[in-house]
């Protein structure tokens, strides 16, 4: 639809507050995962969505969100072991509408840097809320991302059970839950053979102290469990096999 990629411009703000603007072909080396948000996350009385900040373990800093849907997808990106960098509202993509000649722009919700060095741009919008204007913006964003050698996704609601499980595990994502190498080694040893969560945690020590460590290791991927089923005291937990 927009084959002339020279018509696209990218504008961003660095972590130091410096503004940049270049043609699409000139931004291949820009670290958008370190960019500051290009617009604010407003909060006002009577607001129908819920903005806020999510602390990402991947980067050790906050990323903004404008709705619980965006928060859940920030959390999902943070949980993804292939993601090594993450930012919110990372840039403006600007172009001129070929039918009306009017200037258009769109800021995607997230930029993620993947371990292979490529970029992933994400917009969060339920399918039933994508109108013609949004659809055009998403089409332009997809073509721009592909031209940059990256990927683009428009995502909706996360499967409810998986989302609930990730929210629970995210409560123990912070490095402070890696209490000591000895305790973590004991937890990993306890789950070397698949076993029920609560009963096996109790073999290591007081579950009140041990369970947050188990949840932290589940978040980090050192341990694994079936997150398509709601976590419970009977959830089978096991050590992740090397290379998986």
N, C-alpha and C positions, 0 to 999 in steps of 0.2 A: 504493500500500500504506500509506503514512504521509502521508495528505493533510493532517493537522493539523501544519503546519510550526512552530506555536508550541511544540510539544513538544521541539524541538531546541535544544540549547545548544552554544556554541563556547567552548573555553578555550584560551588561548595564552600564550606567554611572549615579551615583547619582547626586542630585542637588548640592552637595558639590564637585563634580568632581572626586569622587572615583570610580574606575572601579570594577565591579563584574562579575564573571563568575561561573556558576554552571550548573549541570545537570538539565534537565527539571523537574525532580521529586523534586528538592530542592528549587524551586523558588516560591512556593505557597504563601509565606508571603511577597514577595517583592512588594513594592508600586510603580509599574511601572507608575502610574499616576503622580508621582513626579520626574520621571527620566529626566535627560537631554538628548537631542538628541545624538544618537551614531554616527551621521555623520553630516557634514556641509550641508548648503543649498547654493550651489555655485551660483554666479551671474557673467556673463561674456558677453562681446559684441557679438551680433549675436545670443544670446540665444533664443530658440524657445518657451520656457515656461517661466512662471513668478513667481519666488520665492519671498517670503516675510514673514512677521510676522502678525499673527492675534491675537488681544487681546481678550482673552476669559473671559466673565463675570463669568463663572462657577468657575474659579480658580483665577481670578485677575492677570493673567500674560499672556505672549505671548506664542503662539505655532507657529512653523514654517510650511510653506507649500512650495511646489515646483511647483505648477501650480494653476490656478484658480479653477480647479476641486477640488484639495485638499483643497483650501481655502473655497470653498462652503461647503464641507463636515465637515470641522472644525467648520464652522458656524452652520451647522445643528446639530452637536453633542452638541455644546454649547447651542443651543436652546432647546434641549431635556430635559425636567424636570427630567428624570430618570438618567441623567448623573451628577455625582458629582465630577469627576476628569478627567483631559484630558492632554495628552502629545503627542508630535510628535516624530517620529523616536525613539520609546522608548527602543528598544533592537535589538540585532542581534540574530536570530535563526540560528544555525549551525548544519549541519548534513553531512553525507558522502553518496554520490550517490551510490546506490547499484548496478547499472549497470557498471559505470565507475570507482568507487572507489574514485572519486575525492571529495574534500571537497567543500561543497556548503554553502551559507549563504544568509539570506534575512532579511532586516529590514522593518517591516510594517510601514505604514504611521502614524497610530494613535493608542493609547491605551486609552480607556475610562473606568473609574470605575463607575459602576452602583450602585444605592442606595441600592440594596440588597447585595452589597459587591462583586459581581462577576465582571469579567473583560470582556471587549469587544475590540477585535482587528480589525482594519479596514485597508484595502488596497483600494486605489482609482485607478481604471483602466477601461476605456471603454472596452466593450466586444470585439470589433474589434481590440483591441491592446493587447490581451492576447495571446502570442505565447506559444509554447510547453514548453519553459524554465520557463516562468512566471507561466504557469498552474501548473507545478510541484512544484514550490515554494509555490504557493497558497494552493495546496493540503497538503503539509507538514505543512504549517502554520495552516491550519484548524485542522489537526489531533493533532498538539501540543497544540493548544488552547483548544480543547475538552478534551485532557488529563489533562489539568490544571483546568478543570471545568469551563471554560469560553466559549465565543462565538467568531465567526469570520465571517466577511463579506467582500466580494469583491463588491465594489460599482462603478457605472458609473455616468452618467450625472443625475443631479436632474431635475425634471420637471421644465421647464423654468419659468413659472409663479410663482410657489412656491419659486424658487431660487431668483427671482427678488424681491418678497415680503420680504423674509428673509434678503436680502442685505439692503433693505430700513430700515427695523426695526432695523437691527444691527447698524445703525447710531445713535440709541438712547439707546443702551444697557448699556452704562456706568452708574454707580450709580449717577453721577452728575446730571442726568436727573430726579432723584427722588428729586425734588427741595424742597419740604416741605410736611409734613404729611397732612397739611390742603389742599393744592392744590390736592394732590393725592386722598384724601378722597372726595373732591368735584368732581373730574373726575369720580371716581368709582360710586358715587351717581348719576351723570348725566347719566351714562350708565347702571344703574340698570335695566332700561327697554331698550331693543334693539333699537338703533337709528342710523341714518346716521352720519358718522364720523365727517365731517366738521361742519354741522349745530349744532350738539349737543355739540361739543367742544366749539363753539362760545358762548354757554349759560353759560360757566364757566368763560370765559375771552377772552382776545385777542388770537385768534388762533395761532399766531406766538409763543406765550408763552405756550399755552396749548397743542398744537399738539405733541411736543416732549415728553411731559409727557404721553400722550395717547399711543404713539409708544413705550415708555419705558415699560408701563404697559402691552401692548400687547406682548412685548418680554418676560417679566417676567411671563406671563400667568395669571396675575390678570384680564386682559380683554381678550376677544377672538373675532376672526372674521374668516370668511372663507378665508383661505390663498390659496385655489385652484383657486381663482379669483383674478385678479390684483387689488391691493389696489387703491382706488380712494376716492374722497370727499364724494361719496355716499355709500361707504362700510358700511354695518351694523355692529356696534360694540356693544358688550354686556359684562356685568360682568360675570366672570366664576362662575358657580354654585358650592357651597361648595362640596368638595369630588370628583370633576371632573377635 
